[in-house]
Amino acid sequence: MPPNLDQMEAIAARELKTVPGELRRHIKGVVIRVEEFPDDDVMADLGLETPFDLLGLYQGVSLDRKSVSEPAADIDMIFLYRRPILDYWAESGEDLTLLIRHVLIHEIGHHFGLSDADMERIEDG
């Protein structure tokens, strides 16, 4: 059986603990939420054709843009989207825990201000 929202959130919390300490210390205060799908505003903002196009999302001010003189208006959050992740998992056959960890680390990369292209270059080694 695929995990429900609470179970997936528990997996994400467990996998967050496996992220190297030098990255983890910079994400204190970042909230991780698991939702079924991105909401309509996210869909429109990103120009998504289907809610299955997005596995995760970082919302907030990335570290490279934070300023002590201008505190953030909202908290930094990482969203993991359960149904798109499960759909990708079913199609790819990847280990679900590793997939959740990958999406989580990808979104942490956005917290650091890295683009998708930057992260692809890092992952490709």
C-alpha positions in Angstrom: 0.0 0.0 0.0 1.3 3.5 -0.8 1.8 5.7 2.2 -0.8 8.2 3.2 0.0 11.9 3.9 1.1 11.3 7.5 3.3 8.3 6.6 5.0 10.2 3.7 5.6 13.1 6.1 7.2 10.7 8.5 9.4 9.3 5.7 10.4 12.8 4.7 11.3 13.7 8.4 13.4 10.5 8.7 15.1 11.2 5.4 15.8 14.8 6.3 18.0 13.4 9.2 20.2 11.6 6.6 21.0 14.9 4.8 24.6 15.9 5.5 24.9 18.1 8.6 26.4 21.0 6.7 23.2 21.2 4.7 20.9 20.5 7.6 22.1 23.3 9.8 21.1 25.8 7.1 17.6 24.6 6.9 16.6 25.1 10.5 13.2 26.6 10.6 12.2 25.4 7.1 8.9 23.6 7.4 8.3 20.4 5.4 4.7 19.8 4.3 3.3 16.9 2.3 0.1 17.6 0.3 -1.7 15.6 -2.3 -1.2 18.0 -5.2 0.1 21.6 -5.8 -2.8 24.1 -5.3 -4.3 26.1 -8.2 -2.2 29.2 -7.5 1.1 27.1 -7.8 -0.3 25.4 -10.9 -1.0 28.8 -12.5 2.3 30.5 -11.3 4.4 27.7 -12.8 2.3 27.2 -15.9 1.8 23.5 -15.2 -0.4 21.5 -17.5 -1.2 18.9 -14.9 -0.7 18.6 -11.1 1.4 15.5 -11.8 4.1 17.7 -13.3 5.5 18.8 -9.9 6.9 16.5 -7.2 8.0 19.2 -4.8 8.4 22.9 -4.3 10.4 25.3 -2.2 8.5 28.4 -1.2 10.3 31.2 0.6 13.3 33.4 0.3 16.5 31.5 -0.7 19.6 31.9 1.5 21.3 33.8 -1.3 18.5 36.5 -1.2 17.9 36.8 2.6 18.7 40.0 4.3 18.9 41.0 7.9 17.5 44.4 7.0 14.4 42.9 5.3 13.0 40.0 7.3 11.0 37.5 5.3 7.3 38.0 5.4 6.5 34.3 5.6 8.2 31.1 6.7 10.3 29.0 4.3 8.6 25.8 3.3 9.3 22.7 1.3 6.3 21.0 -0.2 6.3 17.4 -1.3 3.4 16.4 -3.4 2.2 12.9 -2.5 0.2 11.8 -5.6 2.8 13.0 -8.2 5.6 11.3 -6.2 3.6 8.1 -6.0 2.8 8.3 -9.7 6.5 8.8 -10.6 7.4 5.9 -8.2 4.9 3.6 -9.9 6.3 4.4 -13.3 10.0 4.4 -12.5 10.2 1.5 -10.0 12.6 3.5 -7.9 12.8 2.9 -4.2 10.2 5.3 -2.7 12.3 6.3 0.3 15.2 7.3 -2.0 12.8 9.1 -4.3 11.4 11.2 -1.4 15.0 11.9 -0.3 15.9 13.0 -3.8 13.0 15.4 -4.0 13.7 16.7 -0.5 17.3 17.4 -1.3 16.4 19.0 -4.6 14.1 21.4 -2.8 16.7 22.1 -0.2 19.0 23.1 -3.1 16.4 25.7 -4.1 16.6 27.0 -0.5 20.3 27.5 -1.1 19.4 29.5 -4.3 20.4 26.8 -6.8 18.6 26.5 -10.0 17.4 23.2 -11.5 20.2 23.4 -14.0 22.7 23.9 -11.2 21.4 20.8 -9.4 21.5 18.7 -12.6 25.2 19.6 -13.0 25.9 18.7 -9.4 24.0 15.4 -9.6 25.7 14.5 -13.0 29.0 15.0 -11.2 
